[in-house]
Amino acid sequence: MKHKFTIREKILVLLAALVAMGVFYYSVVYKTVMNTIEKYDTTEILATQSEMETKYLKYTKMKSALSEQTSSNKGSVEVYNNLANEVSALGDVLNSNANNISISWATPEATDTVVRRNASISFKTSSYDNAKALVERVQNLKYRLVISDLSINGGSSTLLSDSNEVSVSMSVTFFETTEGATSLEGLIQNKSSDSSSDTTSSS
């Protein structure tokens, strides 16, 4: 026997079909598409890549500056104790275009007649160009020195070259000599490698 659907039954069947299609679409199509989008969402990847590129640019800037400044200058080797003159020379350079200046001096050490006086220096300035210029002026002081452990960092700017606050830290070693010194007070005397080898060979 054939059943003849009433209008109400036809409407109910139609509604059931629409609900079934909706469930199918959500379960099979919509969830699949959303899972695929989430899987291949590149927002986080792009953000990480951008952060890595920024760090790399800062690193290359710093490395370039360091490679330019690590060789010793052609300044004169003064007689120990030349600390007051070295402090004055650094002050003349850094007070011109830097702020938050900090200089920490280590106890000078002598090996044979060569004195090494280490200073840890940090400061802030308004741009990378200013920072580089200040480092170069320190490098070109009239006293013999070597710059090492140079670090130049920007603020929140994407590029170091665009930053309006640049922090600089570096180690500076001044060289002096004990020849002609009237006093060796405050100086640590280290044994030379030659003296150590002589002592070792004679024992």
Residue, then its C-alpha position, 0 to 999 in steps of 0.5 A: m500500500k502506498h502511503k499518501f503524505t499529508i502536508r504536515e508530514k511532508i513539512l516534517v520530512l523536509l525539516a528532518a532532511l534540512v536538519a540532517m543536512g545541517v548536521f552533515y555540513y557541520s560535522v564533515v565540511y565545516k569542522t574539516v575546513m576549520n581544522t585545516i585553517e587552524k593547522y596551516d595558520t601562519t600568523e604565529i609562524l610569521a610573528t616568530q619569523s619577524e622576531m628572529e629577523t629583528k634579532y638577526l639584524k641587531y646581531t649583525k649590527m653588533k658583530s659589524a661594530l665589534s669587528e671594526q673596533t676590536s683591534s688596538n689603537k695607535g695611541s701611546v703607552e703611558v707610564y703607570n699610573n695614568l688612571a686620572n688621564e684615562v678617566s678624563a679622556l673617557g669623560d670628555v667623549l661620553n659626556s658629549n652625547a651619552n647618558n646613564i654612563s657607568i664605568s667600573w675599573a678593575t685593579p690594574e695588573a702587570t706582566d713584566t713591564v706591561v700594565r693592563r687596566n680593564a674598564s667595564i663601560s655602559f651608556k645610553t644614547s639616542s641612536y645607533d649612529n651616535a653609539k657607533a660614533l662614541v665607540e669610535r671616539v673611545q677607540n681613537l683616544k690618544y692612549r693605547l687601548v683595546i675594545s672587546d665584548l662590545s654590545i649595542n642594543g636598541g629599545s622597542s624599535t623593530l630595527l636597531s638603526d631606527s631605535n631612539e634609545v640605544s644601549v651600549s656596553m663594552s670592555v676597554t683595556f688600557f695599556e701602560t708601562t712600569e718603565g719610568a714609574t715612580s710608584l707601583e702602588g695598587l698594581i697586581q704583579n703577575k708572573s710572566s709565562d717565561s718565568s713560569s716555564d723557567t721555574t717549571s723546567s728548573s724544578 
